[in-house]
Amino acid sequence: MIIRCSIENWMSFRNRVSFSMIAGRERQHGARVPRINKYKTKILPVAAIYGGNASGKTNFFKALSFVKRLVVEGTQTDSRIPVDLFRLDPPGASRPARFTFELLIDEKIYEFSFAVTPEAVLEEKLVLISANSEKVLYDRQKGKLYFDLALKERNRLQFVFEGTRDNQLFLTNSVSQKVETFRTIYEWFKKNLILVAPDSKFEEFDWFMNERHPLYSDINNMLSQLDTGIARLGGEEIPLDSLSLPEALKNKIQEELKEGMSIRVRGEPINARWVIDRKNGELIAKKMVTCHLKSDGTEAKFETWQESAGSQRVIDLLPAFLEISEPGSKKVYFIDELDRSLHTLLTRHLLDTYLASCTAETRAQLLVTTHDVLLMDQKLLRRDEMWVAERDAMGVSNLISFSEYKDIRYDKDIQKSYLQGRMGGIPRILLSGGLVYSCRDEGSRGGD
């Protein structure tokens, strides 16, 4: 779980911006707030970030995407670190971008932080936080790495650090060199933090076609309740030669796909999805289809790309909501533009479904950005679960929790206050009147 995170000098975030998932003094919806008894704290299961266009919501999403890529994928030799520094302040180009994460992993709290420029990692630190103290596991400063003296692999870690490039995180290199000491931190970024962009497609779509998958029936039950017109998802075998794939790719699949293995493929038409298996020596292709009921009770099959944008978005989001709603889930989903192509009642139902599953033992989280002010409802979300992204006249973004506004009572109509601009985070629209098309006079062209 994310407890806190902060970013500085990244895209529109020039100043240090802090984002906290620690529950405040709010009493609303207290039964669904996870409790970490060891640390005597409560962590929120959801956060919704509002704000006008270009206010910084997506930049926050991109910051977490950058960190995940840097931790999990690392960098190539002699390559620049793809960090996007704040550009509207000339001194900012010489300052590093800084990122700090406080994470709950296996009931332990870790603080992982680093500072980078496009050329190098300048600082990197990992701290284990106990109920009463903090222990620095390693601290990278000015080309040197300091270890906790109690670590058993100190000699091995020093050797790995000496082989860590300037443009590389020590955390990433240590895992690639099969050092297990800090793997849990790496695995959290790789497996538990899942980022869903507005155009993201659910990758593990093969289990939509597998009736034996534990979530298969749940997906189809929810689809039938959300007024998509889809009765169920399924698979249909098709000839491999009918797939609109490059011949070179088909040949590569033919040569490399082994018995019992399968691969997922996307292609044209848009959003077409196939799974290719090898069974008894033969390649078998299966495409994902949606099934609708005809008036006589039989099914009509459609390609997924023939469904509305909203129905396709539901298909891609439902696995996320089902996964974080599962008991024992430790996933953290961050969905940018949750309401993209979705009706507000459908979006609210998805949130309601997830929040209804949350208890004091929950260890999953959902972070979303949205423009849907109808979700700005204290019957759905607590004040400390709602944030606003605000950009000032200098292009600097900030994130502010609704709980910081003293005049927002539990019974206040916060939608009205927000739309009236009392809380920031709305577009400053300067255009007034109608839209006018104008063209300049380029001289006489003859005739009239």
PyMOL commands that set and color helices and strands:
alter all, ss='L'
color gray80, all
select helices_A, chain A and resi 30-32+37-39+57-72+90-94+154-162+170-176+183-192+205-208+216-225+240-242+247-256+304-306+309-325+344-356+373-375+383-385+402-404+414-419
alter helices_A, ss='H'
color red, helices_A
select strands_A, chain A and resi 2-8+17-20+35-36+41-42+46-50+97-105+108-116+121-129+134-141+144-147+193-196+232-238+262-267+272-279+282-293+299-303+332-335+365-369+386-391+397-401
alter strands_A, ss='S'
color yellow, strands_A
deselect
rebuild
show_as cartoon
